[in-house]
Amino acid sequence: MFTKIKDCLLKNKTRKNFTIYTIVGAFISLVNIILVWLLIDIFHISTLISTTAVVGLLFIVKFIMYRKTGFTE
């Protein structure tokens, strides 16, 4: 009986973590595309600098989002 409850809880946690991972990943990808487009095409900043800055910034933002949602616990 206990193993069935444990298996059910693990499945629910796995589903929750997968949902969080998917939503955060999709959001970060969308923001990445928008920011790189803005910096390169609108503000005419070089590609190397733009992509490095955006990827670095979004790496930190993604980590913070995972911490806030409880994904890393």
Chimera marker file (.cmm) of the C-alpha trace (Angstrom):
<marker_set name="trace">
<marker id="1" x="0.000" y="0.000" z="0.000" r="1" g="1" b="0" radius="0.5"/>
<marker id="2" x="2.774" y="2.419" z="0.962" r="1" g="1" b="0" radius="0.5"/>
<marker id="3" x="4.666" y="1.773" z="-2.268" r="1" g="1" b="0" radius="0.5"/>
<marker id="4" x="1.581" y="2.654" z="-4.327" r="1" g="1" b="0" radius="0.5"/>
<marker id="5" x="1.220" y="5.982" z="-2.504" r="1" g="1" b="0" radius="0.5"/>
<marker id="6" x="4.946" y="6.661" z="-2.879" r="1" g="1" b="0" radius="0.5"/>
<marker id="7" x="4.839" y="5.838" z="-6.615" r="1" g="1" b="0" radius="0.5"/>
<marker id="8" x="1.833" y="8.129" z="-7.079" r="1" g="1" b="0" radius="0.5"/>
<marker id="9" x="3.581" y="10.992" z="-5.271" r="1" g="1" b="0" radius="0.5"/>
<marker id="10" x="6.740" y="10.528" z="-7.318" r="1" g="1" b="0" radius="0.5"/>
<marker id="11" x="4.771" y="10.588" z="-10.545" r="1" g="1" b="0" radius="0.5"/>
<marker id="12" x="2.989" y="13.776" z="-9.511" r="1" g="1" b="0" radius="0.5"/>
<marker id="13" x="6.278" y="15.431" z="-8.532" r="1" g="1" b="0" radius="0.5"/>
<marker id="14" x="7.815" y="14.338" z="-11.823" r="1" g="1" b="0" radius="0.5"/>
<marker id="15" x="4.883" y="15.785" z="-13.744" r="1" g="1" b="0" radius="0.5"/>
<marker id="16" x="5.083" y="19.016" z="-11.763" r="1" g="1" b="0" radius="0.5"/>
<marker id="17" x="8.832" y="19.313" z="-12.374" r="1" g="1" b="0" radius="0.5"/>
<marker id="18" x="8.416" y="18.564" z="-16.074" r="1" g="1" b="0" radius="0.5"/>
<marker id="19" x="5.696" y="21.222" z="-16.346" r="1" g="1" b="0" radius="0.5"/>
<marker id="20" x="7.858" y="23.805" z="-14.577" r="1" g="1" b="0" radius="0.5"/>
<marker id="21" x="10.862" y="22.887" z="-16.742" r="1" g="1" b="0" radius="0.5"/>
<marker id="22" x="8.800" y="23.188" z="-19.939" r="1" g="1" b="0" radius="0.5"/>
<marker id="23" x="7.170" y="26.506" z="-19.062" r="1" g="1" b="0" radius="0.5"/>
<marker id="24" x="10.412" y="28.117" z="-17.896" r="1" g="1" b="0" radius="0.5"/>
<marker id="25" x="12.267" y="26.797" z="-20.943" r="1" g="1" b="0" radius="0.5"/>
<marker id="26" x="9.652" y="28.106" z="-23.367" r="1" g="1" b="0" radius="0.5"/>
<marker id="27" x="9.590" y="31.498" z="-21.645" r="1" g="1" b="0" radius="0.5"/>
<marker id="28" x="13.382" y="31.810" z="-21.647" r="1" g="1" b="0" radius="0.5"/>
<marker id="29" x="13.555" y="30.790" z="-25.321" r="1" g="1" b="0" radius="0.5"/>
<marker id="30" x="10.995" y="33.412" z="-26.286" r="1" g="1" b="0" radius="0.5"/>
<marker id="31" x="12.761" y="36.141" z="-24.291" r="1" g="1" b="0" radius="0.5"/>
<marker id="32" x="16.091" y="35.044" z="-25.802" r="1" g="1" b="0" radius="0.5"/>
<marker id="33" x="14.814" y="35.464" z="-29.354" r="1" g="1" b="0" radius="0.5"/>
<marker id="34" x="13.226" y="38.839" z="-28.613" r="1" g="1" b="0" radius="0.5"/>
<marker id="35" x="16.266" y="40.269" z="-26.803" r="1" g="1" b="0" radius="0.5"/>
<marker id="36" x="18.771" y="39.098" z="-29.409" r="1" g="1" b="0" radius="0.5"/>
<marker id="37" x="16.595" y="40.537" z="-32.167" r="1" g="1" b="0" radius="0.5"/>
<marker id="38" x="16.291" y="43.854" z="-30.338" r="1" g="1" b="0" radius="0.5"/>
<marker id="39" x="19.990" y="44.166" z="-29.614" r="1" g="1" b="0" radius="0.5"/>
<marker id="40" x="21.188" y="43.134" z="-33.083" r="1" g="1" b="0" radius="0.5"/>
<marker id="41" x="18.560" y="44.541" z="-35.439" r="1" g="1" b="0" radius="0.5"/>
<marker id="42" x="17.192" y="47.525" z="-33.555" r="1" g="1" b="0" radius="0.5"/>
<marker id="43" x="20.151" y="48.745" z="-31.492" r="1" g="1" b="0" radius="0.5"/>
<marker id="44" x="22.833" y="47.538" z="-33.977" r="1" g="1" b="0" radius="0.5"/>
<marker id="45" x="25.044" y="45.934" z="-31.322" r="1" g="1" b="0" radius="0.5"/>
<marker id="46" x="27.427" y="43.275" z="-32.623" r="1" g="1" b="0" radius="0.5"/>
<marker id="47" x="26.198" y="39.697" z="-32.649" r="1" g="1" b="0" radius="0.5"/>
<marker id="48" x="28.944" y="38.365" z="-30.405" r="1" g="1" b="0" radius="0.5"/>
<marker id="49" x="28.328" y="40.934" z="-27.675" r="1" g="1" b="0" radius="0.5"/>
<marker id="50" x="24.537" y="40.687" z="-27.938" r="1" g="1" b="0" radius="0.5"/>
<marker id="51" x="24.302" y="36.929" z="-27.734" r="1" g="1" b="0" radius="0.5"/>
<marker id="52" x="26.879" y="36.706" z="-24.947" r="1" g="1" b="0" radius="0.5"/>
<marker id="53" x="25.047" y="39.285" z="-22.851" r="1" g="1" b="0" radius="0.5"/>
<marker id="54" x="21.607" y="37.791" z="-23.451" r="1" g="1" b="0" radius="0.5"/>
<marker id="55" x="22.667" y="34.206" z="-22.796" r="1" g="1" b="0" radius="0.5"/>
<marker id="56" x="24.506" y="35.217" z="-19.618" r="1" g="1" b="0" radius="0.5"/>
<marker id="57" x="21.573" y="37.249" z="-18.349" r="1" g="1" b="0" radius="0.5"/>
<marker id="58" x="19.022" y="34.564" z="-19.141" r="1" g="1" b="0" radius="0.5"/>
<marker id="59" x="21.169" y="31.889" z="-17.500" r="1" g="1" b="0" radius="0.5"/>
<marker id="60" x="20.860" y="33.806" z="-14.225" r="1" g="1" b="0" radius="0.5"/>
<marker id="61" x="17.151" y="34.527" z="-14.780" r="1" g="1" b="0" radius="0.5"/>
<marker id="62" x="16.459" y="30.839" z="-15.454" r="1" g="1" b="0" radius="0.5"/>
<marker id="63" x="18.253" y="29.830" z="-12.263" r="1" g="1" b="0" radius="0.5"/>
<marker id="64" x="16.237" y="32.357" z="-10.248" r="1" g="1" b="0" radius="0.5"/>
<marker id="65" x="12.989" y="31.135" z="-11.815" r="1" g="1" b="0" radius="0.5"/>
<marker id="66" x="13.831" y="27.520" z="-10.986" r="1" g="1" b="0" radius="0.5"/>
<marker id="67" x="14.580" y="28.500" z="-7.384" r="1" g="1" b="0" radius="0.5"/>
<marker id="68" x="11.327" y="30.497" z="-7.053" r="1" g="1" b="0" radius="0.5"/>
<marker id="69" x="9.200" y="27.659" z="-8.445" r="1" g="1" b="0" radius="0.5"/>
<marker id="70" x="10.819" y="25.002" z="-6.255" r="1" g="1" b="0" radius="0.5"/>
<marker id="71" x="12.181" y="23.040" z="-9.211" r="1" g="1" b="0" radius="0.5"/>
<marker id="72" x="15.699" y="22.761" z="-7.742" r="1" g="1" b="0" radius="0.5"/>
<marker id="73" x="14.592" y="21.454" z="-4.355" r="1" g="1" b="0" radius="0.5"/>
<link id1="1" id2="2" r="1" g="1" b="0" radius="0.2"/>
<link id1="2" id2="3" r="1" g="1" b="0" radius="0.2"/>
<link id1="3" id2="4" r="1" g="1" b="0" radius="0.2"/>
<link id1="4" id2="5" r="1" g="1" b="0" radius="0.2"/>
<link id1="5" id2="6" r="1" g="1" b="0" radius="0.2"/>
<link id1="6" id2="7" r="1" g="1" b="0" radius="0.2"/>
<link id1="7" id2="8" r="1" g="1" b="0" radius="0.2"/>
<link id1="8" id2="9" r="1" g="1" b="0" radius="0.2"/>
<link id1="9" id2="10" r="1" g="1" b="0" radius="0.2"/>
<link id1="10" id2="11" r="1" g="1" b="0" radius="0.2"/>
<link id1="11" id2="12" r="1" g="1" b="0" radius="0.2"/>
<link id1="12" id2="13" r="1" g="1" b="0" radius="0.2"/>
<link id1="13" id2="14" r="1" g="1" b="0" radius="0.2"/>
<link id1="14" id2="15" r="1" g="1" b="0" radius="0.2"/>
<link id1="15" id2="16" r="1" g="1" b="0" radius="0.2"/>
<link id1="16" id2="17" r="1" g="1" b="0" radius="0.2"/>
<link id1="17" id2="18" r="1" g="1" b="0" radius="0.2"/>
<link id1="18" id2="19" r="1" g="1" b="0" radius="0.2"/>
<link id1="19" id2="20" r="1" g="1" b="0" radius="0.2"/>
<link id1="20" id2="21" r="1" g="1" b="0" radius="0.2"/>
<link id1="21" id2="22" r="1" g="1" b="0" radius="0.2"/>
<link id1="22" id2="23" r="1" g="1" b="0" radius="0.2"/>
<link id1="23" id2="24" r="1" g="1" b="0" radius="0.2"/>
<link id1="24" id2="25" r="1" g="1" b="0" radius="0.2"/>
<link id1="25" id2="26" r="1" g="1" b="0" radius="0.2"/>
<link id1="26" id2="27" r="1" g="1" b="0" radius="0.2"/>
<link id1="27" id2="28" r="1" g="1" b="0" radius="0.2"/>
<link id1="28" id2="29" r="1" g="1" b="0" radius="0.2"/>
<link id1="29" id2="30" r="1" g="1" b="0" radius="0.2"/>
<link id1="30" id2="31" r="1" g="1" b="0" radius="0.2"/>
<link id1="31" id2="32" r="1" g="1" b="0" radius="0.2"/>
<link id1="32" id2="33" r="1" g="1" b="0" radius="0.2"/>
<link id1="33" id2="34" r="1" g="1" b="0" radius="0.2"/>
<link id1="34" id2="35" r="1" g="1" b="0" radius="0.2"/>
<link id1="35" id2="36" r="1" g="1" b="0" radius="0.2"/>
<link id1="36" id2="37" r="1" g="1" b="0" radius="0.2"/>
<link id1="37" id2="38" r="1" g="1" b="0" radius="0.2"/>
<link id1="38" id2="39" r="1" g="1" b="0" radius="0.2"/>
<link id1="39" id2="40" r="1" g="1" b="0" radius="0.2"/>
<link id1="40" id2="41" r="1" g="1" b="0" radius="0.2"/>
<link id1="41" id2="42" r="1" g="1" b="0" radius="0.2"/>
<link id1="42" id2="43" r="1" g="1" b="0" radius="0.2"/>
<link id1="43" id2="44" r="1" g="1" b="0" radius="0.2"/>
<link id1="44" id2="45" r="1" g="1" b="0" radius="0.2"/>
<link id1="45" id2="46" r="1" g="1" b="0" radius="0.2"/>
<link id1="46" id2="47" r="1" g="1" b="0" radius="0.2"/>
<link id1="47" id2="48" r="1" g="1" b="0" radius="0.2"/>
<link id1="48" id2="49" r="1" g="1" b="0" radius="0.2"/>
<link id1="49" id2="50" r="1" g="1" b="0" radius="0.2"/>
<link id1="50" id2="51" r="1" g="1" b="0" radius="0.2"/>
<link id1="51" id2="52" r="1" g="1" b="0" radius="0.2"/>
<link id1="52" id2="53" r="1" g="1" b="0" radius="0.2"/>
<link id1="53" id2="54" r="1" g="1" b="0" radius="0.2"/>
<link id1="54" id2="55" r="1" g="1" b="0" radius="0.2"/>
<link id1="55" id2="56" r="1" g="1" b="0" radius="0.2"/>
<link id1="56" id2="57" r="1" g="1" b="0" radius="0.2"/>
<link id1="57" id2="58" r="1" g="1" b="0" radius="0.2"/>
<link id1="58" id2="59" r="1" g="1" b="0" radius="0.2"/>
<link id1="59" id2="60" r="1" g="1" b="0" radius="0.2"/>
<link id1="60" id2="61" r="1" g="1" b="0" radius="0.2"/>
<link id1="61" id2="62" r="1" g="1" b="0" radius="0.2"/>
<link id1="62" id2="63" r="1" g="1" b="0" radius="0.2"/>
<link id1="63" id2="64" r="1" g="1" b="0" radius="0.2"/>
<link id1="64" id2="65" r="1" g="1" b="0" radius="0.2"/>
<link id1="65" id2="66" r="1" g="1" b="0" radius="0.2"/>
<link id1="66" id2="67" r="1" g="1" b="0" radius="0.2"/>
<link id1="67" id2="68" r="1" g="1" b="0" radius="0.2"/>
<link id1="68" id2="69" r="1" g="1" b="0" radius="0.2"/>
<link id1="69" id2="70" r="1" g="1" b="0" radius="0.2"/>
<link id1="70" id2="71" r="1" g="1" b="0" radius="0.2"/>
<link id1="71" id2="72" r="1" g="1" b="0" radius="0.2"/>
<link id1="72" id2="73" r="1" g="1" b="0" radius="0.2"/>
</marker_set>
